[in-house]
Amino acid sequence: MALWLVRAGKHGEQEEKVIELGIVAIGWLQLPDLSQIKTRDELRKLYEETYPEAKKMTVVTSASQVWAFISKIKDGDMVVLPLKRRSAIAIGKVTGPYKYRTDISDDIHHTRPAQWIKTDIPRTAFAQDLLYSFGAFMTVCQISRNNAEERVKQILQGRSEKPKEPEEPEKIDDIEQAARDQILEYLNHEFKGHGLARVVEAVLKAQGYVTKRSAPGPDGGVDLLAASGPMGFDKPYLCVQVKSSDSPVDVTAFRNLQGVIKSFGADQGLFVSWGGFNLKVHEEARRSFFTIRLWDSGDLIEAIFNYYEKFDDELKAELPLKRIWCLVMEGD
């Protein structure tokens, strides 16, 4: 049994769809049905005919990934999907052979059936060396360094990863994601518990809200109250719940926030969960789009980046960040 990285769109466009349908899928939509392809050379020739403008190295790398997807991945192999639209990682296993499908959508044709075991594992559950591996630029690749497969199995069983030194130096493909993961780790260590509510409060203040933060201890289901206007008397009135646990929040906590919003006479709610939310919460949240927003750790990081310059000096000293610009050389 091997461990494979299989992405779902450059920007995560197919993430929810592949999970919902129980499949893994790749792009290269101009390629026809590959069911009759028997060799790597045959696939490479077809790729060159389909993409005549492709550079030689692009042909080699792309054809290798497609070949791995249709032939090298075996039934029972584990698959990891780093989600781009949620700060979480999905883990599953492939359960059948390659199939060309036209019944799903215009952007999914090349598929394998899969059983998604867990779809809401927070990134903070994984040690940094695994996250580096998950950040590879490839759409399809095998992940084997540093005993990756066994460690992922342990995480699926609920065992936490302990920080470890990698057995070999890591090549960081996605520098931006590596920096985000480093900040996530720092926040998770330095602002655990009530400290995370301070960070959320700083974001809301930067957005122009007047806030009141609950004292540490039992909070009656609300960590922050926020409202507009110079004294906080203007609508919208906002109830905020902040959970710093690494575990995804379940639908009971979401429904509790709905009740808290009513009891406080608020208009809207913000639920911040460091460990994210399970699928049931996301389903119910769609029906509460106009009243409740969900933020996982990735959403909170984005908010921090957007409003950091407006944070007070004390918090900046505790959370020292610096914006860095670099030239991005886009390849094929």
C-alpha positions, 0 to 999 in steps of 0.5 A, a space after each residue: 500500500 502506497 500514499 499518493 497526493 492527488 489534487 482537485 483543481 489548481 484552485 481547489 475547484 473540484 474539491 467538494 465535488 470529488 469528496 461528495 461523489 467518492 472519487 479522485 480526479 485529475 485535469 488534462 481534459 483534452 486527453 480522451 479516454 485512456 482506458 486502452 492505454 497500455 504503456 507509458 510511451 503510448 501515453 506520452 505519444 498521445 499527450 504530444 498529439 493532444 498538446 502539440 505546443 507543449 514543451 518537452 519537459 512539460 510532456 515528460 512531467 505531465 505524462 508521468 503524472 497521468 500514467 501514475 494516476 491511471 496505472 501506478 496507483 493501486 486499489 487500496 492505496 491511500 490518497 491525500 488531498 490538501 484542501 485549498 478552500 478549507 484549512 484542512 486535509 482529506 484522506 481516503 483510499 482508492 477503491 477501483 480502476 481508472 474510468 473516463 466519465 462524461 456524466 459528472 461535469 465539464 471539468 471532471 473526466 479522468 477519475 478513480 473511485 475512492 472512499 474518503 475516510 476523513 475530510 476535515 483533518 486540520 493542517 496542524 495535525 501534521 508535522 511540518 515535513 509532511 506538510 512540505 511533501 503535501 505542498 509539492 507542485 505536482 498534481 499526482 505524486 507518491 509521498 514516501 519520505 520520512 515514513 509518511 504512509 505509516 504516520 498518516 495512518 496513525 493520524 487517521 487513528 487519532 494519534 497526534 503528530 509530534 514535531 520531528 526532524 526530517 530524515 533528509 532536507 526538505 525541498 520547499 515547493 510552495 513557499 507561501 504555504 510553508 510560511 502560512 503553516 509556520 504562522 499557523 504553528 506559532 498561533 496554535 502554540 502562543 494563542 491557544 485558548 482565550 488568546 485566540 479570541 484576542 486575535 479575532 477581536 483585533 481583526 473585528 476592531 480593525 474592521 470598525 467594530 466596537 467589541 466586548 470580550 468575555 473573561 476567561 472561563 465559562 462564557 455562556 456560548 459567546 466569546 465576543 460581542 461586536 457592533 457598529 457605530 462609535 459606541 457599538 450601538 449600531 447594527 449589525 449586532 454580532 455574536 462570536 464564538 471562538 474554538 481553539 481546539 485542533 478537532 473539527 467542530 460538530 453541528 451541535 456547537 453550530 446549533 448552539 451558536 444559532 440559539 445564542 444569537 437569538 438569546 442576545 438579540 443579535 443579527 448575525 454570528 461568526 464561528 471561528 474554529 481553529 480545527 475547522 468544521 465537519 461536513 454536517 456543519 458546512 451543510 447547515 451553514 449554507 442555509 444560514 448564509 445570511 446570518 452566520 459565517 464560518 472561519 477556520 484557521 485558514 480564514 483567520 490567517 487571511 483576515 490577519 494578513 488583511 488587517 495586521 497593520 491596524 493591530 495595536 502595537 502590543 499584539 504586533 509584538 506578540 505576533 511579529 509578522 513581516 510582509 515579503 514580496 517575491 517574483 513568481 516565475 510561472 512555469 508550464 
